[in-house]
Amino acid sequence: MLTQNKQQDNISVLNKKYNLIQSAIDKTSQSNTTILIANLCNNMNTFGAGFNKKIAEKFIAVKENYHMLGPTYIKNHVGHVQFVPVYRNDKYRNEIVVANMICQTGIISQTNTRPLNYYYLGICLAKLQYYAKQYKAEKELPVEIFFPKTQTKITGGNWSFVYDMIKDTLRKPTFTYVYE
């Protein structure tokens, strides 16, 4: 069972020893909870650094679906969220769904020190919350969101601000785990 380091409202911050992807698999194989995994993506049609790389190694369909949107669509639809089911447990009728959230404009560089766009992140978080709420109502299953702590060296974002956005957007009854 997961041990929580810090808990505030409906969000728990888990310490670094937990593997987000393995935790999602374990939870869905042992309970009827559906897991939504937040995955921050850029609008450059690249998918190979940080958490993107880890998610693609375990669930290649997530990367493939992102690329199937096409470079023009990805570039012009920042704020879009693509929901990709990657695992289904027939015993409990639950799933793992990865939410590819296109909220980065470009990739980090000397001229683009913060590709994470907070406005588009907010739009994506609102869509994620709506999806969780609808999923829970339609399927009558509990839903939890697993969110990787954004890496400032990849997104350029301020984690404290991102965390506040998560707290403000991902509300009860959905519970969110942030993996450091």
N, C-alpha and C positions, 0 to 999 in steps of 0.2 A: 504494500500500500504506500502511496506517496506521503511523504512527510512535508508539511508546509513550513517554510521559513518565516514568511510574513504573510498576513492575510488582512486585506482591507476590502470592505464591502463584499463584492462577489469575485474578487481577484486574489489568487495566491501566487506568490513568487517562489519558485522552487530553486533549490540550489543546483550548482553545475553538475553534480554527479548523476542527475537524471537525464536519460536520453529521450527526447521528446517523441521521436518516431516509435521507439520500442515501447514507451509508456502508452502511446495511443493503441498500438497493437495489443498490448496486455489488457488494457481497459476494455476494449471492444470484444476481446475473446473471453472475458470473465464477467461481463455485465451487459445490460441492454442499453448502455449509454452510447450514443453516437458522438464521434469526435470530429470537429471541424478544425483543421490545421491551417492557420494563417500563414501565407507565404508571400512576402513582399517581392514584387518583380519590377523590372525596369521596362521602359518603352523602346528599347533598342534591339529587341529580339535576341538578347543574349541571356543565357540561363546556365551559369556554370560556376558561380562563386558563392561562398558562405553557405547559408542554409539551402539555397537553391540546389547547390551541388549535392548536399546530403539527401534532400528529398528526391532528387532525380536518381540517385544511386539505389534507393529503396523502391521508389515508385516511378519508373521510367515514363509511365503514361502522363504524369503531371507535366514533364518537360515536353513530351510530344504534343500534348493538347495545347500548351502555350504556343509552340511554334506553328501549329495548325491555324492559329488565329491569323497568321501572316504578318510580315513586317509593317505593312501599311496600316493595317487595323491596329496593331499594338502601338505604333507611333502616334496615331490619331485618337486613341481612346483611353487616355490616361484617366484613371478613376473606374475603369471596368474591373469587375471581379468575375473570374471564370471558376466555377465549382466543378471539381473533377473527383468523382467517386473512385477510390483506389482499393478499397477492401470492403467486403460484405461478410457478415457473420449470419448465416441462415438460422442458426439456433436461436439467437436473440433478436433477429431482424434489424440489426443495427449496422452502421457503416463507419468507415473513415472517409472523409471528404476533404480534399485539399482545396483551399481558396487561393487561387493565384490572383493577388491584388496588385494591379498595375498602378503603382503610386510613386515610382521613381522616374524622373525625367533625365535620361542619360545614365552614365556611370560615373563614378567618382574619378576626379582628375584635378590637376592644378587649376584648371579654369572652371570646374564644376565641383566645388567642395561639399555641396549638400544636394545630391541628386534626389534624396527623399523629399517629396513635396508634401507638406503637411495638409494642404487643402485636399489633395487627392487621397491622401491617407485617410482623412476624415470621411470622405465619400465612401471609400472602400470599407472602412469600419462600420459605417451605417448600413451598407449593403450586407455585410457579414452578420450583423445583429438581426437584420430583417430576415435573412435566410434562416438563421438559427430559430427565430421565433416561429416562422412559418413551418419549418421542418418539425419542430416540437408539436405544433398544433395538428398538423396533418398526419404524422406518423405516431403520435402519442407516445413518444420516447424521450427520455432525458437527453439533452445535448450539452456538451462541454466544448469550449474553444481552447485549443492549445496554441500558444503564441510564442515564437522564439524571440528572445531579447535581441532587438536590432543591433547589428554591429556597426558602430560609428565609422570604422575604417572602410566599410563597404557602402553604407547609406549616407554617411555624413550627418545623420540625424542626432539630435539631442535626446538621449534615452529618457531623461526625466520628463521632458515634454511629451514624448511618445507615450510613456506610461500614463500620464495624466489624460491624454486623448483616449487611451484604452479604457481607463476608469470612467470617463464621461460617456463613452459610446456603448461599450459592451456591458449592458445592464442586466440585472436580474430579470427573469429567472435563470438566464444562462450563466453558467459559472465559467470563469476563464483562469487557466493556468499559464503563467509566464515562465518559460524555461530560460534561466540565465546561462 
